[in-house]
Amino acid sequence: MVTGASAGVGRAVALRLAREGAKVALIARDKPALSQLKAEIEGKGGEALAIAADVS
């Protein structure tokens, strides 16, 4: 589970985990950015679940 996954360090961590074979839950407020990241991960053969939420 990666919070803040839509940009910056969170996005980089999510991509790295997916590249290493993890199934990644992507959590952030920016739904369009999450959808794009999910598609990118799945396009490279990974698995991801995108959840738009504010965890504050």
N, C-alpha and C positions, 0 to 999 in steps of 0.2 A: 504494500500500500504506500503510495507516494502522494503526499499532500503538496499543493503548490505545483502540480505537474504541468500546468499550462505554459510555463515560461521559466527561463533562467536555470538555476541549479536543480530545481525539481524536475524540469523537463530532461535535463542531462542525466540525472539519476535514473529516471524512468527508462530512457533509451538504453542506458548501460545495463540495467537489470534485465530488460527484455533481450538484449543482445547476448547476455549470458545464460538465457534460457528460462528466466523467471516469468511466471504469469503475473502481470502487473495490474493493480487497481490504481487508476489515475483519478485523483481528486483535486478539484479546483473550482473557482467560480466562473471561469471563462469557458462556457460550453462549446463555442465554435473551435477554440484552440484545443480543447480536449478531444473533440471529434477528429481534428486534423492529426493530432499525435497518435490517437488510436489507429487511424488508417495507416499512418506511417509504420507503426509497429507491426500491424497485421500484414502490411505489404511486404515486410521482410521476413514473414513466417512466424512472428511472435503472437502472443495472446495478451489482450488487454481489455479491461472493463473501464469505461469512462463514467464517472459520477460527478455531476455538477453540484457542488455544495460549498457552503461557507463553514469552515470548521472552527471559526473563532468563538 
